[in-house]
Amino acid sequence: MAENDALAIDPAPAADAQAPAAPITSRFLFVDVAAQRAKQLRRGALPRVERLPAGPHKLERIAMEEVRQRVVQYTLPTGYDGRGERQGLKP
């Protein structure tokens, strides 16, 4: 869980229109970003996508949809190589 803590997600959207976040190609990074966003939603953050009546109701699903639509801005920890491994660390 310590690796998840190094991932930083902007908790509030900026007032001006930001460029969409970079596409996530790693399913591990997708899960990390969505989990951190779901934690923010559970703590009271407002959703960044419109909730449709027939849409998802669980905060985890809403977080995943936000990541898919690239409305969640995130920064990667230093040494992240995109494959779920950290560079420069020995096992």
MODELLER restraints for C-alpha pairs under 7 A, 6 or more apart:
rsr = mdl.restraints
at = mdl.atoms
rsr.add(forms.Gaussian(group=physical.xy_distance, feature=features.Distance(at['CA:4:A'], at['CA:32:A']), mean=6.27, stdev=0.5))
rsr.add(forms.Gaussian(group=physical.xy_distance, feature=features.Distance(at['CA:6:A'], at['CA:77:A']), mean=5.68, stdev=0.5))
rsr.add(forms.Gaussian(group=physical.xy_distance, feature=features.Distance(at['CA:7:A'], at['CA:75:A']), mean=6.32, stdev=0.5))
rsr.add(forms.Gaussian(group=physical.xy_distance, feature=features.Distance(at['CA:7:A'], at['CA:76:A']), mean=5.71, stdev=0.5))
rsr.add(forms.Gaussian(group=physical.xy_distance, feature=features.Distance(at['CA:7:A'], at['CA:77:A']), mean=5.82, stdev=0.5))
rsr.add(forms.Gaussian(group=physical.xy_distance, feature=features.Distance(at['CA:8:A'], at['CA:74:A']), mean=5.58, stdev=0.5))
rsr.add(forms.Gaussian(group=physical.xy_distance, feature=features.Distance(at['CA:8:A'], at['CA:75:A']), mean=5.31, stdev=0.5))
rsr.add(forms.Gaussian(group=physical.xy_distance, feature=features.Distance(at['CA:8:A'], at['CA:76:A']), mean=6.96, stdev=0.5))
rsr.add(forms.Gaussian(group=physical.xy_distance, feature=features.Distance(at['CA:9:A'], at['CA:73:A']), mean=5.91, stdev=0.5))
rsr.add(forms.Gaussian(group=physical.xy_distance, feature=features.Distance(at['CA:9:A'], at['CA:74:A']), mean=4.39, stdev=0.5))
rsr.add(forms.Gaussian(group=physical.xy_distance, feature=features.Distance(at['CA:9:A'], at['CA:75:A']), mean=6.56, stdev=0.5))
rsr.add(forms.Gaussian(group=physical.xy_distance, feature=features.Distance(at['CA:10:A'], at['CA:73:A']), mean=5.74, stdev=0.5))
rsr.add(forms.Gaussian(group=physical.xy_distance, feature=features.Distance(at['CA:10:A'], at['CA:74:A']), mean=6.30, stdev=0.5))
rsr.add(forms.Gaussian(group=physical.xy_distance, feature=features.Distance(at['CA:20:A'], at['CA:70:A']), mean=5.41, stdev=0.5))
rsr.add(forms.Gaussian(group=physical.xy_distance, feature=features.Distance(at['CA:20:A'], at['CA:71:A']), mean=5.98, stdev=0.5))
rsr.add(forms.Gaussian(group=physical.xy_distance, feature=features.Distance(at['CA:21:A'], at['CA:70:A']), mean=5.13, stdev=0.5))
rsr.add(forms.Gaussian(group=physical.xy_distance, feature=features.Distance(at['CA:21:A'], at['CA:71:A']), mean=6.43, stdev=0.5))
rsr.add(forms.Gaussian(group=physical.xy_distance, feature=features.Distance(at['CA:21:A'], at['CA:72:A']), mean=6.49, stdev=0.5))
rsr.add(forms.Gaussian(group=physical.xy_distance, feature=features.Distance(at['CA:21:A'], at['CA:73:A']), mean=5.40, stdev=0.5))
rsr.add(forms.Gaussian(group=physical.xy_distance, feature=features.Distance(at['CA:23:A'], at['CA:70:A']), mean=6.96, stdev=0.5))
rsr.add(forms.Gaussian(group=physical.xy_distance, feature=features.Distance(at['CA:24:A'], at['CA:30:A']), mean=6.18, stdev=0.5))
rsr.add(forms.Gaussian(group=physical.xy_distance, feature=features.Distance(at['CA:26:A'], at['CA:82:A']), mean=6.50, stdev=0.5))
rsr.add(forms.Gaussian(group=physical.xy_distance, feature=features.Distance(at['CA:26:A'], at['CA:83:A']), mean=6.50, stdev=0.5))
rsr.add(forms.Gaussian(group=physical.xy_distance, feature=features.Distance(at['CA:28:A'], at['CA:84:A']), mean=6.15, stdev=0.5))
rsr.add(forms.Gaussian(group=physical.xy_distance, feature=features.Distance(at['CA:29:A'], at['CA:84:A']), mean=6.94, stdev=0.5))
rsr.add(forms.Gaussian(group=physical.xy_distance, feature=features.Distance(at['CA:34:A'], at['CA:63:A']), mean=5.24, stdev=0.5))
rsr.add(forms.Gaussian(group=physical.xy_distance, feature=features.Distance(at['CA:34:A'], at['CA:64:A']), mean=5.21, stdev=0.5))
rsr.add(forms.Gaussian(group=physical.xy_distance, feature=features.Distance(at['CA:34:A'], at['CA:67:A']), mean=6.31, stdev=0.5))
rsr.add(forms.Gaussian(group=physical.xy_distance, feature=features.Distance(at['CA:37:A'], at['CA:63:A']), mean=5.64, stdev=0.5))
rsr.add(forms.Gaussian(group=physical.xy_distance, feature=features.Distance(at['CA:38:A'], at['CA:59:A']), mean=5.75, stdev=0.5))
rsr.add(forms.Gaussian(group=physical.xy_distance, feature=features.Distance(at['CA:38:A'], at['CA:60:A']), mean=5.14, stdev=0.5))
rsr.add(forms.Gaussian(group=physical.xy_distance, feature=features.Distance(at['CA:38:A'], at['CA:63:A']), mean=5.24, stdev=0.5))
rsr.add(forms.Gaussian(group=physical.xy_distance, feature=features.Distance(at['CA:41:A'], at['CA:47:A']), mean=6.96, stdev=0.5))
rsr.add(forms.Gaussian(group=physical.xy_distance, feature=features.Distance(at['CA:41:A'], at['CA:59:A']), mean=6.46, stdev=0.5))
rsr.add(forms.Gaussian(group=physical.xy_distance, feature=features.Distance(at['CA:42:A'], at['CA:59:A']), mean=6.98, stdev=0.5))
rsr.add(forms.Gaussian(group=physical.xy_distance, feature=features.Distance(at['CA:48:A'], at['CA:66:A']), mean=6.68, stdev=0.5))
rsr.add(forms.Gaussian(group=physical.xy_distance, feature=features.Distance(at['CA:48:A'], at['CA:71:A']), mean=6.93, stdev=0.5))
rsr.add(forms.Gaussian(group=physical.xy_distance, feature=features.Distance(at['CA:49:A'], at['CA:66:A']), mean=6.27, stdev=0.5))
rsr.add(forms.Gaussian(group=physical.xy_distance, feature=features.Distance(at['CA:56:A'], at['CA:62:A']), mean=6.25, stdev=0.5))
rsr.add(forms.Gaussian(group=physical.xy_distance, feature=features.Distance(at['CA:66:A'], at['CA:72:A']), mean=6.24, stdev=0.5))
rsr.add(forms.Gaussian(group=physical.xy_distance, feature=features.Distance(at['CA:79:A'], at['CA:86:A']), mean=5.34, stdev=0.5))
rsr.add(forms.Gaussian(group=physical.xy_distance, feature=features.Distance(at['CA:79:A'], at['CA:87:A']), mean=4.96, stdev=0.5))
rsr.add(forms.Gaussian(group=physical.xy_distance, feature=features.Distance(at['CA:80:A'], at['CA:86:A']), mean=4.84, stdev=0.5))
rsr.add(forms.Gaussian(group=physical.xy_distance, feature=features.Distance(at['CA:80:A'], at['CA:87:A']), mean=6.26, stdev=0.5))
rsr.add(forms.Gaussian(group=physical.xy_distance, feature=features.Distance(at['CA:81:A'], at['CA:87:A']), mean=6.40, stdev=0.5))
